[in-house]
């Protein structure tokens, strides 16, 4: 798949894929690519913020720093939607797997990963759904921080399986 490169006039960052108003991209990044990924591959297969909740499919961000030195110490945070509270009317109780991944406050799981962002080539971070307990429709956010500075924060909408057929098809073959 060819990547369409768009220039974000406000910050001079090259973006592959559509950035939304909810996305934050620091001008210290020279390139950012946003979209869907398939298990076992580091290619963004669809430039989209809509990801189907299916095992083996996920979301990813590739970035390259404008400074050749890059960022050798980056923390990536993945924030899934709130987990349902057990016993709340109209909500199903969280599964044991969901309870096990809930380590943050108020039912919000915390997923923190050490990483880097290169200044010479794009560095990717991908979150692939591997278990049924991860298939939570709703708003997911991937944020990269260097100390207190947010380098990027990208929102993805995870939809029920079958509601993003172009992504499912890209990962099926």
C-alpha positions as CSV (number, residue, x, y, z in Angstrom):
1,X,0.0,0.0,0.0
2,X,1.3,3.4,-0.9
3,X,1.4,6.0,1.9
4,X,-0.1,9.4,1.2
5,X,2.0,12.0,3.0
6,X,0.1,15.1,4.2
7,X,1.8,18.2,5.6
8,X,0.4,19.6,8.8
9,X,0.9,23.3,8.1
10,X,0.6,24.3,11.8
11,X,3.7,22.4,12.9
12,X,5.5,21.3,9.8
13,X,5.2,17.6,10.7
14,X,4.7,15.1,7.8
15,X,1.6,13.0,8.6
16,X,0.7,9.8,6.9
17,X,-3.0,9.2,7.5
18,X,-5.6,11.4,8.7
19,X,-4.9,13.2,12.0
20,X,-8.0,14.3,13.9
21,X,-8.7,17.4,16.0
22,X,-8.3,15.1,19.1
23,X,-4.8,14.1,18.1
24,X,-1.8,16.0,19.6
25,X,1.4,15.9,17.5
26,X,4.5,17.8,18.9
27,X,6.4,19.8,16.2
28,X,9.5,18.0,17.5
29,X,8.4,15.1,15.4
30,X,9.3,15.2,11.7
31,X,7.0,12.3,10.6
32,X,4.0,10.5,12.1
33,X,2.0,7.7,10.6
34,X,-1.3,6.6,12.3
35,X,-3.5,3.6,11.6
36,X,-4.4,-0.1,11.8
37,X,-1.9,-2.9,12.1
38,X,-2.1,-6.7,11.9
39,X,-0.4,-9.2,14.1
40,X,3.1,-10.2,13.0
41,X,3.5,-7.1,10.8
42,X,4.8,-3.6,11.4
43,X,3.1,-2.1,8.4
44,X,0.2,0.3,8.9
45,X,-2.3,-1.5,6.7
46,X,-5.0,1.2,6.8
47,X,-4.7,4.9,7.6
48,X,-7.6,5.1,10.0
49,X,-8.6,5.9,13.6
50,X,-11.4,3.2,13.5
51,X,-10.2,-0.2,14.6
52,X,-12.3,-3.4,14.8
53,X,-12.3,-5.3,18.1
54,X,-10.8,-8.5,16.6
55,X,-8.0,-10.8,17.8
56,X,-4.9,-10.1,15.7
57,X,-5.8,-6.6,14.8
58,X,-4.6,-3.4,16.5
59,X,-3.6,0.2,16.3
60,X,-0.3,1.8,15.8
61,X,1.7,5.0,15.5
62,X,5.1,5.4,13.7
63,X,7.1,8.5,14.4
64,X,10.5,10.0,13.6
65,X,12.0,12.9,15.6
66,X,13.1,16.0,13.8
67,X,16.3,16.1,15.8
68,X,18.8,13.4,14.6
69,X,19.5,12.4,18.2
70,X,15.8,11.3,18.6
71,X,14.4,10.4,22.0
72,X,16.2,7.5,23.7
73,X,13.8,7.4,26.7
74,X,10.1,7.5,25.8
75,X,7.2,6.2,27.8
76,X,4.2,5.0,25.8
77,X,0.8,4.8,27.6
78,X,-2.1,3.0,26.1
79,X,-5.5,4.0,27.6
80,X,-8.5,1.8,26.8
81,X,-12.0,2.8,27.6
82,X,-13.4,2.5,31.2
83,X,-14.1,-1.0,32.3
84,X,-17.8,-1.6,33.3
85,X,-18.3,-1.6,37.1
86,X,-19.6,-4.9,38.4
87,X,-23.2,-4.6,39.6
88,X,-24.0,-1.4,37.8
89,X,-27.5,-1.7,36.2
90,X,-27.3,-2.1,32.5
91,X,-23.6,-2.9,32.5
92,X,-22.1,-6.4,32.4
93,X,-19.6,-7.1,35.1
94,X,-15.9,-7.1,34.1
95,X,-14.5,-10.5,33.3
96,X,-11.7,-11.9,35.5
97,X,-9.2,-11.1,32.6
98,X,-10.5,-7.5,32.5
99,X,-10.2,-7.2,36.3
100,X,-6.6,-8.5,36.1
101,X,-5.7,-5.8,33.7
102,X,-7.3,-3.0,35.6
103,X,-4.5,-1.5,37.6
104,X,-5.4,2.2,37.4
105,X,-7.9,4.3,39.3
106,X,-11.6,4.1,38.8
107,X,-11.5,1.0,36.6
108,X,-9.0,2.5,34.0
109,X,-6.3,0.0,33.1
110,X,-2.8,1.3,32.8
111,X,-0.5,0.0,30.1
112,X,3.0,1.6,30.2
113,X,5.8,0.6,27.8
114,X,9.4,1.9,27.6
115,X,10.3,2.9,24.1
116,X,12.4,5.2,21.9
117,X,11.8,7.5,18.9
118,X,14.6,7.6,16.4
119,X,15.7,10.7,14.6
120,X,16.9,8.7,11.6
121,X,14.0,6.4,10.8
122,X,10.4,6.0,11.9
123,X,9.9,4.1,15.1
124,X,6.6,2.2,15.6
125,X,4.5,1.4,18.6
126,X,1.7,-1.1,18.0
127,X,-1.0,-2.4,20.3
128,X,-2.5,-5.7,19.0
129,X,-5.5,-7.4,20.5
130,X,-4.4,-10.8,21.7
131,X,-7.1,-11.8,24.2
132,X,-10.9,-11.6,24.4
133,X,-10.6,-9.4,27.5
134,X,-8.9,-6.7,25.5
135,X,-11.7,-6.4,22.9
136,X,-13.3,-3.3,24.5
137,X,-15.2,-1.0,22.0
138,X,-14.8,2.7,22.7
139,X,-12.1,5.3,22.7
140,X,-8.5,4.1,23.1
141,X,-5.6,6.6,23.3
142,X,-1.9,6.0,22.6
143,X,0.4,8.7,24.1
144,X,4.2,9.0,23.9
145,X,6.0,11.1,26.4
146,X,9.5,12.2,26.8
147,X,9.7,13.2,30.5
148,X,6.8,15.8,31.0
149,X,6.6,16.5,27.2
150,X,3.9,14.8,25.2
151,X,5.3,13.9,21.8
152,X,2.0,12.5,20.5
153,X,-1.4,11.5,21.7
154,X,-3.6,9.7,19.2
155,X,-7.2,8.6,19.8
156,X,-8.6,5.5,18.1
157,X,-12.2,4.3,18.2
158,X,-12.5,0.6,18.6
159,X,-15.7,-0.7,17.1
160,X,-17.4,-4.2,17.3
161,X,-16.0,-6.8,15.0
162,X,-17.4,-6.4,11.5
163,X,-17.8,-2.7,11.7
164,X,-14.5,-1.8,9.9
165,X,-14.5,-4.4,7.1
166,X,-11.6,-2.7,5.2
167,X,-9.3,-3.2,8.2
168,X,-10.5,-6.8,8.8
169,X,-10.0,-7.6,5.1
170,X,-6.5,-6.1,5.1
171,X,-5.5,-8.4,8.0
172,X,-7.3,-11.5,6.7
173,X,-4.9,-12.1,3.8
